[in-house]
Amino acid sequence: MLPDRMFLRGQSAIELIIVVGFFAFVFLIFLSVIHQNTASQRLEQRNILIVDVALQVQQEINLATNSINGYSRQFVLPSTIAGLSYQASIIDKNTIYIHTDDEKHALSLPVANVTGEIIIGVNSISRINNSVFLN
């Protein structure tokens, strides 16, 4: 009688290990899916914020272009985008290019002819003699 009882205890222990292992595996898969969704949402949010900054610069340049001579204004760009450092520049006087330092997010937008450079922080834009000057 004794060997049967030990066999049943051993079988129960193995079944318990299998059940616990299965639930641990399911839990890990669940955590992995949640992590992937969170990472995807974070990436999407950063892309939206990059677009917002680029559109802000584009709108300021368009506003200055469509204003009368003597127009002058200041606007501020954030120091980081969702915690990431970034660079903003004007290429060939007619394109805004913004990219994060990790090179995972970037955007370029067309603008009217503008002279100058974009500064992370306070920017001054003006229209003098039918030309737009930035900083």
Buried (B, 14 or more C-beta within 10 A) or exposed (E): EEEEEEEEEEEEEEEEEEEEEEEEEEEEEEEEEEEEEEEEEEEEEBBEBBBEBBEBBBEBBBBBBEBEEEBEEEBEBEEEBBEBEBEBEBEEEEBBBBBBEEEEBBBEBEBEEBEBEBEBEEBEBBBEEEEBBBE
